[in-house]
Every structure is written in structure tokens, then in C-alpha cells.
Amino acid sequence: MIDKLKKLIAFYEEVLSLPHRTEIARELREEEDVFLLLLFSEMVGIPNPTYYYTLELYPYMIEKFHDWHLRMGMEKSPLSGIRCC
């Protein structure tokens, strides 16, 4: 009985979230774009007061940098220190 109720609740939540999946994915992508801009802003030439604190995140975010700069409309990496293309 409890398993059936859990499955019903999971199905109900799935039905409700189905039409909004693309919208949620777009919002997450936009949030990631803003975060990456903040992270790499010092290298692009935009002053970043949190540069010292974001430095330790570079090794984790460098893998996503290529996709990000392509989404931003830059054919090649704008940063000379990062070669991804």
C-alpha cells in the first residue's frame, strides 16, 4: 500500500514537472553562464572583487569553459592562458 502511494506521488510529480523541464534546464544554464562569467571575469578584463576566492574553483570549472565560450558567441577562447580550441 505504501509503495503504491509512493509510486503515485512520484508519477504525479513527474507529470507536473514534465512541461517545465526545458524551462528549468534553460534557467540552470543561464545561472551557470553567470557564474562562469563571474569566475573568469578577471581574465576577460572585468574587475572582480572576489577573484582571490574564485581562484581555487578554476580546476573544476575549466572543463566547462569551452562550452561556455561557445554559448556566449566566441568562436575561440578569449583567454590566452586557456587553450581549449
DSSP file (Angstrom, degrees, kcal/mol; ACC not computed):
  #  RESIDUE AA STRUCTURE BP1 BP2  ACC     N-H-->O    O-->H-N    N-H-->O    O-->H-N    TCO  KAPPA ALPHA  PHI   PSI    X-CA   Y-CA   Z-CA
    1    1 A M     >        0   0    0      0, 0.0     4,-1.9     0, 0.0     5,-0.1   0.000 360.0 360.0 360.0 -46.2    0.0    0.0    0.0
    2    2 A I  H  >  +     0   0    0      1,-0.2     4,-2.4     2,-0.2     5,-0.2   0.887 360.0  52.9 -68.1 -38.6    2.8    2.5    1.0
    3    3 A D  H  > S+     0   0    0      1,-0.2     4,-2.4     2,-0.2    -1,-0.2   0.905 108.9  49.7 -62.6 -41.5    4.8    1.5   -2.1
    4    4 A K  H  > S+     0   0    0      1,-0.2     4,-2.3     2,-0.2    -1,-0.2   0.890 110.6  50.0 -64.6 -38.4    1.8    2.2   -4.4
    5    5 A L  H  X S+     0   0    0     -4,-1.9     4,-2.4     2,-0.2    -2,-0.2   0.902 110.6  49.4 -67.1 -41.1    1.3    5.6   -2.7
    6    6 A K  H  X S+     0   0    0     -4,-2.4     4,-2.5     2,-0.2    -2,-0.2   0.905 111.8  48.9 -63.5 -41.5    4.9    6.5   -3.2
    7    7 A K  H  X S+     0   0    0     -4,-2.4     4,-2.6     2,-0.2    -2,-0.2   0.896 110.7  50.8 -65.0 -39.7    4.8    5.5   -6.8
    8    8 A L  H  X S+     0   0    0     -4,-2.3     4,-2.5     2,-0.2    -2,-0.2   0.912 111.5  47.4 -63.7 -43.0    1.6    7.5   -7.3
    9    9 A I  H  X S+     0   0    0     -4,-2.4     4,-2.4     2,-0.2    -2,-0.2   0.908 112.5  49.5 -65.1 -42.4    3.2   10.6   -5.7
   10   10 A A  H  X S+     0   0    0     -4,-2.5     4,-2.1     2,-0.2    -2,-0.2   0.908 112.1  48.5 -63.1 -42.0    6.4   10.1   -7.9
   11   11 A F  H  X S+     0   0    0     -4,-2.6     4,-2.4     2,-0.2    -2,-0.2   0.916 111.0  50.7 -62.9 -43.7    4.2    9.8  -11.0
   12   12 A Y  H  X S+     0   0    0     -4,-2.5     4,-2.1     1,-0.2    -2,-0.2   0.915 110.9  47.7 -61.2 -45.2    2.2   12.9  -10.1
   13   13 A E  H  X S+     0   0    0     -4,-2.4     4,-2.0     1,-0.2    -1,-0.2   0.873 111.4  51.8 -64.2 -37.0    5.4   14.9   -9.5
   14   14 A E  H  X S+     0   0    0     -4,-2.1     4,-1.5     2,-0.2    -2,-0.2   0.910 109.1  49.6 -65.4 -42.7    6.8   13.7  -12.9
   15   15 A V  H  < S+     0   0    0     -4,-2.4    -2,-0.2     1,-0.2    -1,-0.2   0.892 112.5  48.2 -63.7 -40.0    3.6   14.7  -14.7
   16   16 A L  H  < S+     0   0    0     -4,-2.1     4,-0.2     1,-0.2    -1,-0.2   0.867 115.8  42.5 -69.4 -36.3    3.7   18.2  -13.1
   17   17 A S  H >< S+     0   0    0     -4,-2.0     3,-0.8     1,-0.2     4,-0.4   0.644  92.0  86.2 -87.6 -14.1    7.4   18.8  -13.9
   18   18 A L  G >< S+     0   0    0     -4,-1.5     3,-1.2     1,-0.3     4,-0.3   0.901  89.0  46.6 -56.8 -48.5    7.3   17.4  -17.5
   19   19 A P  G 3  S+     0   0    0      0, 0.0     4,-0.3     0, 0.0    -1,-0.3   0.721 113.8  50.9 -68.8 -16.9    6.2   20.6  -19.3
   20   20 A H  G <> S+     0   0    0     -3,-0.8     4,-2.7    -4,-0.2     5,-0.2   0.371  78.4  98.0-101.7   4.0    8.8   22.7  -17.4
   21   21 A R  H <> S+     0   0    0     -3,-1.2     4,-2.6    -4,-0.4     5,-0.2   0.917  86.1  45.7 -62.4 -44.5   11.9   20.6  -18.0
   22   22 A T  H  > S+     0   0    0     -4,-0.3     4,-2.3     1,-0.2    -1,-0.2   0.891 113.8  50.6 -66.2 -37.4   13.2   22.7  -20.8
   23   23 A E  H  > S+     0   0    0     -4,-0.3     4,-2.2     2,-0.2    -2,-0.2   0.909 112.0  46.6 -65.1 -42.4   12.5   25.9  -18.9
   24   24 A I  H  X S+     0   0    0     -4,-2.7     4,-2.4     2,-0.2    -2,-0.2   0.907 111.7  51.2 -66.1 -42.3   14.3   24.5  -15.8
   25   25 A A  H  X S+     0   0    0     -4,-2.6     4,-2.2    -5,-0.2    -2,-0.2   0.898 110.2  49.8 -63.0 -39.9   17.3   23.4  -18.0
   26   26 A R  H  X S+     0   0    0     -4,-2.3     4,-2.4     2,-0.2    -2,-0.2   0.909 110.6  49.6 -64.8 -42.3   17.5   26.9  -19.6
   27   27 A E  H  X S+     0   0    0     -4,-2.2     4,-2.3     2,-0.2    -2,-0.2   0.908 111.2  49.1 -63.0 -42.4   17.4   28.6  -16.2
   28   28 A L  H  X S+     0   0    0     -4,-2.4     4,-2.2     2,-0.2    -1,-0.2   0.897 110.9  50.4 -63.7 -39.7   20.2   26.3  -14.9
   29   29 A R  H  X S+     0   0    0     -4,-2.2     4,-2.2     2,-0.2    -2,-0.2   0.898 110.4  49.6 -65.1 -41.0   22.3   27.0  -18.0
   30   30 A E  H  X S+     0   0    0     -4,-2.4     4,-2.2     2,-0.2    -2,-0.2   0.898 110.2  50.4 -65.5 -40.1   21.8   30.8  -17.5
   31   31 A E  H  X S+     0   0    0     -4,-2.3     4,-2.3     1,-0.2    -2,-0.2   0.911 110.9  49.1 -62.6 -41.6   22.8   30.5  -13.9
   32   32 A E  H  X S+     0   0    0     -4,-2.2     4,-2.7     1,-0.2    -2,-0.2   0.887 108.8  53.7 -65.5 -38.2   25.9   28.6  -14.9
   33   33 A D  H  X S+     0   0    0     -4,-2.2     4,-2.2     2,-0.2    -2,-0.2   0.915 110.1  46.6 -62.1 -43.1   26.8   31.2  -17.5
   34   34 A V  H  X S+     0   0    0     -4,-2.2     4,-2.3     2,-0.2    -1,-0.2   0.903 112.6  50.4 -65.7 -40.7   26.6   34.0  -15.0
   35   35 A F  H  X S+     0   0    0     -4,-2.3     4,-2.5     2,-0.2    -2,-0.2   0.921 111.1  47.8 -63.6 -43.8   28.7   32.0  -12.5
   36   36 A L  H  X S+     0   0    0     -4,-2.7     4,-2.7     2,-0.2    -1,-0.2   0.870 109.8  53.4 -66.4 -35.6   31.3   31.3  -15.2
   37   37 A L  H  X S+     0   0    0     -4,-2.2     4,-0.8     2,-0.2    -1,-0.2   0.925 111.3  46.0 -63.0 -42.7   31.4   35.0  -16.2
   38   38 A L  H  < S+     0   0    0     -4,-2.3     3,-0.5     2,-0.2     4,-0.4   0.911 113.6  50.0 -63.0 -41.7   32.0   35.9  -12.6
   39   39 A L  H  < S+     0   0    0     -4,-2.5     3,-0.3     1,-0.2    -2,-0.2   0.911 122.5  29.7 -65.2 -44.3   34.7   33.2  -12.3
   40   40 A F  H  X S+     0   0    0     -4,-2.7     4,-1.3     1,-0.2     3,-0.5   0.293  88.8 105.0-100.2   9.3   36.6   34.2  -15.4
   41   41 A S  H  X>S+     0   0    0     -4,-0.8     5,-2.6    -3,-0.5     4,-1.4   0.851  75.6  56.7 -62.7 -35.8   35.8   37.9  -15.4
   42   42 A E  H  45S+     0   0    0     -4,-0.4    -1,-0.2    -3,-0.3    -2,-0.1   0.881 107.3  49.4 -63.6 -37.2   39.2   39.0  -14.2
   43   43 A M  H  45S+     0   0    0     -3,-0.5    -1,-0.2     1,-0.2    -2,-0.2   0.794 110.3  50.6 -72.0 -27.5   40.8   37.2  -17.1
   44   44 A V  H  <5S-     0   0    0     -4,-1.3    -1,-0.2     2,-0.2    -2,-0.2   0.700 125.4-100.1 -82.5 -20.8   38.5   38.9  -19.6
   45   45 A G  T  <5S+     0   0    0     -4,-1.4    -3,-0.2     1,-0.4    -2,-0.1   0.467  82.1 126.0 115.5   5.1   39.2   42.4  -18.1
   46   46 A I      < -     0   0    0     -5,-2.6    -1,-0.4    -6,-0.2    -2,-0.2  -0.844  67.0-112.9 -94.7 125.4   36.2   42.9  -15.8
   47   47 A P        -     0   0    0      0, 0.0    -5,-0.1     0, 0.0    -6,-0.0  -0.323  32.8-167.2 -59.6 134.7   37.2   43.8  -12.2
   48   48 A N    >   -     0   0    0      1,-0.1     3,-1.5    -9,-0.0     4,-0.2  -0.946  15.5-165.9-128.0 109.1   36.3   41.0   -9.8
   49   49 A P  T 3  S+     0   0    0      0, 0.0     3,-0.3     0, 0.0     4,-0.1   0.710  92.7  51.7 -68.1 -17.7   36.4   41.7   -6.1
   50   50 A T  T >> S+     0   0    0      1,-0.2     4,-1.9   -12,-0.1     3,-0.5   0.141  72.5 118.0-102.5  19.7   36.1   38.0   -5.3
   51   51 A Y  H <> S+     0   0    0     -3,-1.5     4,-1.1     1,-0.2    -1,-0.2   0.884  72.6  53.5 -54.7 -44.2   39.0   37.0   -7.6
   52   52 A Y  H 34 S+     0   0    0     -3,-0.3     4,-0.4     1,-0.2    -1,-0.2   0.874 111.9  45.0 -60.6 -38.3   41.1   35.6   -4.8
   53   53 A Y  H <4 S+     0   0    0     -3,-0.5     3,-0.4     1,-0.2    -1,-0.2   0.773 112.2  50.4 -80.2 -26.2   38.2   33.4   -3.6
   54   54 A T  H >X S+     0   0    0     -4,-1.9     3,-1.5     1,-0.2     4,-0.5   0.606  88.2  84.6 -87.1 -10.5   37.3   32.1   -7.0
   55   55 A L  G >< S+     0   0    0     -4,-1.1     3,-1.2     1,-0.3    -1,-0.2   0.865  84.4  57.1 -58.1 -38.0   40.8   31.1   -8.0
   56   56 A E  G 34 S+     0   0    0     -4,-0.4    -1,-0.3    -3,-0.4     4,-0.2   0.638  99.5  61.0 -72.7 -11.5   40.5   27.8   -6.3
   57   57 A L  G X> S+     0   0    0     -3,-1.5     4,-1.7     1,-0.2     3,-0.9   0.627  78.8  90.0 -86.7 -13.9   37.5   26.9   -8.4
   58   58 A Y  H <X S+     0   0    0     -3,-1.2     4,-1.9    -4,-0.5     3,-0.2   0.882  81.0  54.6 -53.4 -47.7   39.4   27.1  -11.7
   59   59 A P  H 34 S+     0   0    0      0, 0.0     4,-0.3     0, 0.0    -1,-0.3   0.847 113.0  44.4 -58.7 -30.8   40.5   23.5  -11.9
   60   60 A Y  H <4 S+     0   0    0     -3,-0.9     3,-0.3    -4,-0.2    -2,-0.2   0.821 118.8  41.0 -80.4 -31.7   36.9   22.3  -11.5
   61   61 A M  H >X S+     0   0    0     -4,-1.7     3,-0.9    -3,-0.2     4,-0.6   0.585  89.8  85.2 -95.3 -11.4   35.4   24.8  -14.0
   62   62 A I  H >X S+     0   0    0     -4,-1.9     3,-0.6     1,-0.3     4,-0.5   0.815  85.3  59.9 -63.2 -29.7   38.0   24.7  -16.8
   63   63 A E  H 34 S+     0   0    0     -4,-0.3     4,-0.4    -3,-0.3     3,-0.3   0.832 107.6  45.1 -66.4 -31.7   36.3   21.7  -18.3
   64   64 A K  H <> S+     0   0    0     -3,-0.9     4,-1.9    -4,-0.2    -1,-0.2   0.526  90.8  87.7 -87.9  -6.7   33.1   23.6  -18.8
   65   65 A F  H <X S+     0   0    0     -4,-0.6     4,-2.7    -3,-0.6     5,-0.2   0.882  82.7  54.9 -63.6 -40.7   34.9   26.7  -20.2
   66   66 A H  H  X S+     0   0    0     -4,-0.5     4,-1.7    -3,-0.3    -1,-0.2   0.945 110.5  44.5 -60.1 -50.4   34.8   25.5  -23.8
   67   67 A D  H  > S+     0   0    0     -4,-0.4     4,-2.1     1,-0.2    -1,-0.2   0.882 113.2  53.8 -61.2 -37.7   31.1   25.0  -23.9
   68   68 A W  H  X S+     0   0    0     -4,-1.9     4,-1.9     1,-0.2    -2,-0.2   0.940 107.6  46.5 -64.8 -48.4   30.5   28.3  -22.1
   69   69 A H  H  <>S+     0   0    0     -4,-2.7     5,-2.6     1,-0.2    -1,-0.2   0.819 112.3  51.9 -70.3 -26.0   32.5   30.5  -24.5
   70   70 A L  H ><5S+     0   0    0     -4,-1.7     3,-1.2    -5,-0.2    -1,-0.2   0.897 109.4  49.6 -70.3 -39.8   30.8   28.8  -27.5
   71   71 A R  H 3<5S+     0   0    0     -4,-2.1    -2,-0.2     1,-0.3    -1,-0.2   0.819 106.5  56.8 -65.5 -30.5   27.4   29.6  -25.9
   72   72 A M  T 3<5S-     0   0    0     -4,-1.9    -1,-0.3    -5,-0.2    -2,-0.2   0.494 123.3-105.9 -80.2  -3.1   28.5   33.2  -25.4
   73   73 A G  T < 5S+     0   0    0     -3,-1.2     2,-0.6     1,-0.3    -3,-0.2   0.621  76.3 134.3  91.6  14.0   29.2   33.5  -29.1
   74   74 A M      < -     0   0    0     -5,-2.6    -1,-0.3    -6,-0.2    -2,-0.1  -0.868  40.2-161.9 -98.6 120.1   33.0   33.4  -29.0
   75   75 A E  S    S+     0   0    0     -2,-0.6     2,-0.3    -3,-0.1    -1,-0.2   0.891  77.2  28.3 -69.3 -38.6   34.5   31.1  -31.6
   76   76 A K  S    S-     0   0    0     -7,-0.1     7,-0.0     1,-0.0    -1,-0.0  -0.824 103.6 -81.1-120.1 161.2   37.8   30.9  -29.9
   77   77 A S        -     0   0    0     -2,-0.3    -2,-0.1     1,-0.2   -11,-0.0  -0.383  30.7-150.7 -60.9 129.0   38.9   31.2  -26.3
   78   78 A P  S    S+     0   0    0      0, 0.0     2,-0.5     0, 0.0    -1,-0.2   0.575  76.7  80.9 -77.4  -7.3   39.1   34.8  -25.3
   79   79 A L    >   -     0   0    0      3,-0.3     3,-0.6     1,-0.1    -2,-0.1  -0.859  65.7-156.3-105.3 128.9   41.8   33.9  -22.7
   80   80 A S  T 3  S+     0   0    0     -2,-0.5    -1,-0.1     1,-0.2    -3,-0.0   0.793  93.5  56.5 -72.7 -26.6   45.4   33.4  -23.8
   81   81 A G  T 3  S+     0   0    0      1,-0.1     2,-0.6   -38,-0.1    -1,-0.2   0.631 100.7  63.2 -80.7 -13.7   46.1   31.2  -20.8
   82   82 A I    <   -     0   0    0     -3,-0.6     2,-0.7   -17,-0.0    -3,-0.3  -0.943  64.0-172.3-117.4 114.7   43.4   28.7  -21.5
   83   83 A R        +     0   0    0     -2,-0.6    -3,-0.1     1,-0.2   -17,-0.1  -0.902  28.0 140.0-107.4 111.6   43.6   26.8  -24.7
   84   84 A C              0   0    0     -2,-0.7    -1,-0.2   -19,-0.1   -18,-0.0   0.517 360.0 360.0-125.6 -11.1   40.6   24.7  -25.4
   85   85 A C              0   0    0     -8,-0.0    -2,-0.1   -19,-0.0   -10,-0.0   0.399 360.0 360.0-112.4 360.0   40.0   25.1  -29.2
